[in-house]
Amino acid sequence: MKTALCELLGIEYPIVAAPMGPDLTGPDLVAAVSNAGGLGILQAQLAPSPLFREEIRRVRELTDKPFGVNLILHFPVDEQVAICIDERVPIVSFFWGDPTPYVEHVRSGGAKVFHQIGSVADAQRAAKANVDVIIAQGVEAGGHVAGEVSTLALVPRVIDAVAPLPVAAAGGIADGRGVAAALALGAQAAIIGTRFLASTEARPHPEYKKKLLSANEDDTIRTTLFGFGWPNASHRTLRTRFVEDWLETKHAAKNRARTNRSSAIPLSPAKKCRFSASWGSRQTSIQPVTSDRWICWRAKASVSSARSSLRQKLFVR
């Protein structure tokens, strides 16, 4: 079952445990996967630098096998890259951004560079940046998702676009059948996330692990709900009660806005005014308007009201 990528990385099986965060794939899980012959990848980027270094060293205490560290390029990574090089991390994986400024620096320290993408265009840019391995992530993936294309369609397209660069497949892979399918598409490894999230060594709460194991193919959804500090970054998550409440509130707000827009009444030029109000404030101002645009401020007010209601629900529960 070994592939050329297995030989390149020094692992026994073409299976990689996806980094999941901010710290769900800690040293115990990373080492367990690497000790079993796969490749574990640590996610600890948001930890303070001393703890980040400590997590890497803890992995080394638990395994003498290859492992990796993942860095999300939406956030500052200079200090973490320097620590990875200083600690001689074998593999540094990047996601969500341009890895070009870091690739040669990381490789000069002796590490291999992974980069995860969600489109052919991004794969080609990563290849030009001289990364060692590209991860093609399909839209089925859990957690943050970079693209809109399914794993089955994306992987062979990326492989053809960047050959002979090795490609690993990610998104919707949870068992041996998925691994076999990924290899049949031409990938040299399979990236598995959610399945490892339910393992003993992973850090999620036991109740969340139970929900994962009882969920079916209809129980996930892409949203931006948990994107604090990372705006407009869609992610796939379980449909918990919290998520369902948020979706219901958001949908209701959109419907009210749509209804109010469709029922807006045009005013005569002499009576037209611009209505403005800052969100969260009771202060408003009325100013003359010279254009012939209709006024739909009620729709805007409805959306703001829904947002305020949502915030109350989030913090009260």
C-alpha positions in Angstrom: 0.0 0.0 0.0 3.0 2.3 0.0 3.1 5.1 -2.5 6.0 7.4 -3.7 4.8 9.9 -1.1 5.2 7.4 1.7 8.8 6.9 0.6 9.4 10.7 0.4 8.0 11.2 4.0 9.3 8.1 5.6 5.9 6.7 6.6 4.4 3.2 6.2 0.9 4.0 5.0 -0.6 6.8 2.8 -2.8 8.1 5.6 -2.4 11.6 7.1 -4.3 12.9 10.1 -5.7 16.3 9.2 -4.8 19.2 11.6 -7.9 20.4 13.4 -8.1 23.3 15.7 -7.5 25.4 17.3 -5.9 22.6 19.3 -8.0 19.5 18.8 -5.2 17.5 17.2 -2.7 17.7 20.0 0.5 15.8 20.6 -1.2 12.6 21.8 -3.2 12.2 18.5 -0.3 13.3 16.3 2.1 10.8 17.9 -0.5 8.0 17.9 -1.0 8.3 14.1 2.7 8.6 13.4 3.5 5.6 15.6 0.9 3.6 13.7 2.6 4.3 10.4 0.7 7.3 9.2 1.5 11.0 9.5 0.1 13.1 12.3 -0.1 16.9 11.9 -0.2 19.2 14.9 -2.5 22.2 15.1 -1.4 24.6 17.9 -0.8 27.8 16.0 -3.0 30.0 18.3 -1.1 29.0 21.4 1.4 31.4 22.8 4.9 30.8 21.4 6.3 29.0 24.5 3.3 26.6 24.5 3.6 26.2 20.7 7.2 25.1 21.2 6.2 22.9 24.1 3.6 21.1 22.1 6.1 20.3 19.4 8.6 19.0 21.9 5.8 16.9 23.5 5.2 15.2 20.1 8.9 14.4 20.0 8.7 12.8 23.4 5.9 10.5 22.2 7.3 9.5 18.8 10.5 9.3 16.9 8.5 9.0 13.6 7.9 11.8 11.1 5.2 14.4 12.0 4.0 17.8 10.8 2.8 21.2 12.1 0.1 23.1 10.3 0.0 26.9 10.0 -3.0 29.0 8.7 -1.8 31.9 6.7 -4.7 34.1 7.5 -3.0 34.7 10.8 0.6 35.8 11.5 2.9 32.9 11.2 6.5 34.3 11.1 7.2 33.4 14.7 5.7 29.9 14.4 7.7 29.3 11.2 10.9 30.2 13.0 10.1 27.9 15.9 9.3 25.0 13.5 12.7 25.5 11.8 14.5 25.8 15.2 12.8 22.6 16.4 13.6 20.8 13.2 10.0 19.9 12.5 10.0 17.4 9.5 7.0 18.8 7.7 5.4 22.2 7.8 1.9 22.4 6.3 0.2 25.7 5.2 -3.4 26.6 4.4 -5.5 29.6 3.4 -3.1 32.0 1.8 0.1 32.3 -0.2 2.9 30.1 1.1 5.5 31.6 -1.3 7.3 33.9 1.3 7.9 30.9 3.5 8.6 27.9 1.3 12.3 28.3 0.6 13.0 29.3 4.2 11.3 26.2 5.5 12.9 23.9 3.0 16.4 25.4 3.8 15.9 24.1 7.3 15.4 20.6 6.0 11.6 20.4 6.2 9.1 19.4 3.6 6.3 21.8 2.7 2.7 20.9 2.3 0.0 23.4 1.1 -3.7 22.7 1.1 -5.8 24.2 -1.7 -9.4 24.2 -2.9 -9.1 24.9 -6.6 -6.9 24.1 -9.6 -5.7 27.7 -9.9 -4.5 27.7 -6.3 -2.8 24.4 -6.8 -0.9 25.8 -9.8 0.2 28.8 -7.7 1.4 26.5 -5.0 3.4 24.4 -7.5 5.1 27.6 -8.7 6.0 28.4 -5.1 7.9 25.1 -5.1 6.0 23.3 -2.3 6.7 19.6 -1.9 3.2 18.3 -1.6 -0.2 19.7 -2.5 -3.4 18.7 -0.6 -6.5 18.9 -2.7 -9.4 19.6 -0.4 -12.9 18.9 -1.6 -16.0 20.7 -0.4 -17.0 17.7 1.6 -14.3 18.3 4.1 -15.1 19.2 7.7 -13.8 22.3 9.4 -12.7 25.2 7.2 -13.2 24.6 3.5 -11.3 26.6 0.8 -13.2 25.7 -2.3 -16.5 24.8 -3.9 -15.6 21.6 -5.8 -16.2 18.0 -4.7 -13.2 15.8 -3.8 -14.1 13.3 -6.6 -13.9 16.1 -9.2 -11.1 18.2 -7.8 -8.4 15.6 -7.1 -7.8 14.3 -10.6 -8.0 17.9 -12.0 -5.3 19.0 -9.6 -3.2 15.9 -10.2 -3.2 16.6 -14.0 -2.5 20.3 -13.4 0.6 20.0 -11.2 2.1 16.6 -12.2 4.6 15.2 -11.3 4.1 17.0 -7.9 2.6 14.5 -5.4 -1.0 15.3 -4.4 -2.9 14.1 -1.3 -6.7 14.0 -1.3 -8.9 15.5 1.5 -12.6 15.8 2.0 -15.2 13.1 3.0 -12.6 10.3 3.6 -13.3 8.3 6.7 -12.4 4.6 6.1 -10.5 2.2 3.9 -12.9 2.5 1.0 -12.3 6.3 0.9 -8.6 5.8 1.0 -8.8 3.3 -1.9 -10.9 5.8 -3.8 -8.4 8.6 -3.2 -5.6 6.4 -4.5 -7.7 5.3 -7.5 -8.1 9.0 -8.4 -4.3 9.3 -8.5 -3.7 10.8 -5.1 -0.6 9.5 -3.2 -2.2 9.8 0.3 -5.6 10.4 2.0 -6.1 13.2 4.5 -8.6 12.1 7.2 -9.9 14.5 9.8 -13.3 13.9 11.4 -12.7 10.1 11.9 -9.6 10.9 13.9 -11.5 13.6 15.8 -13.6 10.9 17.3 -10.6 8.9 18.6 -9.5 8.5 22.2 -6.4 10.6 21.7 -8.2 13.7 20.2 -9.1 16.6 22.5 -12.8 17.3 21.7 -15.3 16.9 24.5 -16.6 13.3 24.9 -20.2 14.4 24.1 -19.0 16.0 20.8 -17.4 12.7 19.9 -20.6 10.9 20.6 -22.4 13.3 18.3 -19.9 12.7 15.6 -20.3 8.9 15.8 -24.1 9.2 15.7 -24.3 11.7 12.8 -25.2 10.8 9.3 -24.6 12.4 5.9 -27.4 15.0 6.5 -26.1 16.2 9.8 -23.5 18.7 8.7 -23.7 22.2 7.1 -21.4 24.8 5.8 -21.6 28.1 7.7 -19.5 31.1 8.8 -20.9 31.0 12.4 -17.6 30.0 14.1 -15.4 32.3 12.1 -14.5 34.8 14.9 -11.3 36.5 13.9 -11.5 34.8 10.5 -14.3 36.4 8.6 -15.9 35.0 5.5 -14.2 31.6 6.0 -16.8 29.0 5.5 -16.5 25.8 7.5 -18.4 22.5 7.8 -19.8 21.7 11.2 -22.4 19.5 12.9 -26.0 20.7 13.0 -26.2 21.2 16.7 -29.1 23.1 18.4 -26.9 26.1 18.6 -26.2 26.0 14.8 -29.9 25.4 14.0 -31.0 28.4 16.1 -28.5 30.6 14.3 -29.6 29.4 10.9 -33.3 29.9 11.8 -32.6 33.5 13.0 -30.5 34.3 9.9 -33.2 32.9 7.6 -35.9 34.8 9.3 -33.9 38.0 9.0 -33.4 37.5 5.3 -37.1 36.8 4.7 -38.1 40.0 6.6 -35.6 42.0 4.6 -36.9 40.6 1.4 -40.5 41.2 2.3 -39.9 44.8 3.3 -37.9 45.5 0.2 -40.7 44.3 -2.0 -43.3 46.4 -0.2 -41.3 49.7 -0.1 -43.4 52.7 -1.3 -41.8 55.4 -3.5 -42.0 58.8 -2.1 -42.5 62.1 -4.0 -39.2 64.0 -4.6 -40.3 66.7 -2.1 -40.6 64.1 0.7 -37.6 61.9 0.1 -35.1 61.7 2.9 -32.1 59.6 3.8 -32.4 57.7 7.0 -29.2 56.6 8.8 -28.5 54.9 12.0 -25.5 53.3 13.5 -26.0 49.6 14.5 -26.5 49.3 18.3 -27.3 53.0 18.6 -30.7 54.7 19.0 -29.4 57.9 17.3 -30.7 58.6 13.8 -30.5 61.4 11.4 -32.7 62.6 8.6 -31.1 64.3 5.5 -32.5 65.5 2.2 -32.0 63.2 -0.8 -32.0 64.5 -4.3 -32.0 61.1 -6.2 -35.1 59.2 -7.2 -34.2 56.1 -5.3 -36.8 54.4 -3.1 -36.4 54.2 0.6 -36.1 50.8 2.1 -34.8 51.6 5.5 -37.3 49.4 7.2 -35.6 46.3 5.7 -32.2 47.5 7.0 -33.8 48.1 10.4 -35.3 44.6 10.4 -31.9 43.0 9.7 -30.2 45.0 12.5 -33.0 44.0 14.9 -32.5 40.3 14.0 -28.7 40.6 14.5 -29.4 42.1 18.0 -31.7 39.3 18.8 -29.1 36.7 17.6 -26.5 38.3 19.8 -28.8 38.0 22.8 -29.5 34.3 22.0 -25.8 33.6 21.7 -24.9 35.1 25.1 -27.9 34.2 27.1 -27.8 30.5 26.3 
